[in-house]
């Protein structure tokens, strides 16, 4: 495993700021660890007519290795947890942002 660190030196008055890097790599090569499992909350009362179809399309487009659990909830009435068998996804920032557009802010929770 390659180690990377940044250090910032004190900036003297009138001097240009300096940054020291132990390693530099192209962004394409930088690996960001992605979650292995997510929980997505779908509120029955506020879900639109096409929410489930839109989620299905998104999951089909963004296949990956992360497991997905759904929390299907009606506020004050019930909550059901469902495992989405066969719906493993690539849970990067774009995927999470899109799910939150469909299901509401804070509807995605990383569980591992």
ChimeraX attribute file (.defattr): number of C-alpha atoms within 10 A of each C-alpha:
attribute: neighborCount
match mode: 1-to-1
recipient: residues
	/A:1	3
	/A:2	4
	/A:3	6
	/A:4	10
	/A:5	9
	/A:6	10
	/A:7	10
	/A:8	10
	/A:9	10
	/A:10	10
	/A:11	10
	/A:12	8
	/A:13	7
	/A:14	6
	/A:15	8
	/A:16	8
	/A:17	11
	/A:18	10
	/A:19	10
	/A:20	10
	/A:21	10
	/A:22	9
	/A:23	10
	/A:24	9
	/A:25	8
	/A:26	6
	/A:27	7
	/A:28	6
	/A:29	7
	/A:30	9
	/A:31	7
	/A:32	7
	/A:33	7
	/A:34	14
	/A:35	17
	/A:36	17
	/A:37	18
	/A:38	20
	/A:39	20
	/A:40	22
	/A:41	23
	/A:42	23
	/A:43	17
	/A:44	15
	/A:45	9
	/A:46	13
	/A:47	13
	/A:48	13
	/A:49	8
	/A:50	10
	/A:51	17
	/A:52	14
	/A:53	11
	/A:54	15
	/A:55	15
	/A:56	13
	/A:57	11
	/A:58	15
	/A:59	20
	/A:60	14
	/A:61	12
	/A:62	17
	/A:63	14
	/A:64	15
	/A:65	16
	/A:66	16
	/A:67	21
	/A:68	24
	/A:69	20
	/A:70	18
	/A:71	18
	/A:72	16
	/A:73	17
	/A:74	14
	/A:75	11
	/A:76	6
	/A:77	6
	/A:78	9
	/A:79	16
	/A:80	11
	/A:81	13
	/A:82	13
	/A:83	12
	/A:84	12
	/A:85	9
	/A:86	12
	/A:87	18
	/A:88	20
	/A:89	22
	/A:90	21
	/A:91	24
	/A:92	14
	/A:93	10
	/A:94	11
	/A:95	16
	/A:96	20
	/A:97	17
	/A:98	14
	/A:99	24
	/A:100	16
	/A:101	13
	/A:102	18
	/A:103	22
	/A:104	17
	/A:105	12
	/A:106	13
	/A:107	19
	/A:108	21
	/A:109	14
	/A:110	14
	/A:111	12
	/A:112	11
